Amino acid sequence: MNQEPNEGWSENPTDAQVEQEKLEQEYMMDTGSVIRTKGKHAIHCLTVVGLIEGHTSAGQTQKVTKYEHVIPQLVAIEEDPDIEALLVILNTVGGDVEAGLALAELISGITKPSATLVLGGGHSIGIPLAVSGKRSFIVPTATMTVHPVRHSGMVLGVPQTMRYFEQMQERITGFVERHSAISEERFVELMMHTGELVMDVGTVLTGEQAVKEGLIDQMGSLGEALQYLYQQIESRG
């Protein structure tokens, strides 16, 4: 008996769909990111959680975001025509300064609509990441810790070391000023504030305070961030 040309063909798309969903699930488990959402617009969800790991590997007991894993994701987001926007969700204690700044620069360079959402915490070098999107959001219960650049390990007590710290701090404050509504002078003032943090210098801002200072654009959660991205996508035609 001759087989019809299309006989059995309907099973192949189903198998392919199952395989695709399996790959996307594995991708989400490995990277903590969603390739693209399945709403009316395709949005890539990128998470930055725990410690931002840089050139030195963190301990096995620490939850980390590896910057060498995030960089190719950002390149793919920019190049993939099927991805229409980027949503970055942050709950980070900070971490490697250069790695954090590198990721912040890449996110700010994405030409597609982008939004950042701070949940829990956006501390230390997480602040440049929090302001790197075209629109930043923060929930009321989140906090952001602003403090000077720290260094662990051996430090040489020479003028060159102090100048290095100053330059690094200038890079951070300059980036934050360019991508938010806070002035560099006010950001440094918050960074150098004494009396609030035990055995440390700096300021802890609640979500409402972060918006009031101009560090974050607006209060809001997932719904507000997605609504902003939808509006930006649709306004592009």
Number of C-alpha atoms within 10 A of each C-alpha: 3 4 7 8 7 7 8 9 10 9 9 10 10 11 11 11 11 12 12 12 12 12 13 16 15 12 14 15 11 10 17 16 21 18 21 19 12 10 7 7 17 18 25 23 19 22 20 26 22 18 21 24 22 18 11 7 9 16 8 7 6 10 14 21 23 20 20 13 11 18 15 11 17 19 13 13 22 20 13 10 9 13 18 21 24 27 24 22 24 24 22 28 21 25 21 19 21 18 19 25 21 14 20 22 16 17 27 19 15 19 13 19 20 27 24 29 30 33 22 19 26 30 25 25 27 30 28 29 33 33 28 28 26 20 21 26 26 31 19 18 12 19 22 27 22 24 23 21 15 11 10 5 4 6 9 8 8 8 8 10 12 13 11 11 15 14 12 17 19 15 13 23 22 15 21 23 19 13 20 22 16 19 17 18 11 14 21 17 15 20 21 16 17 14 11 11 13 8 7 13 16 21 20 18 21 18 26 17 15 23 20 16 17 16 25 26 19 20 19 16 16 17 9 14 23 18 11 15 24 18 11 16 18 10 8 8 5
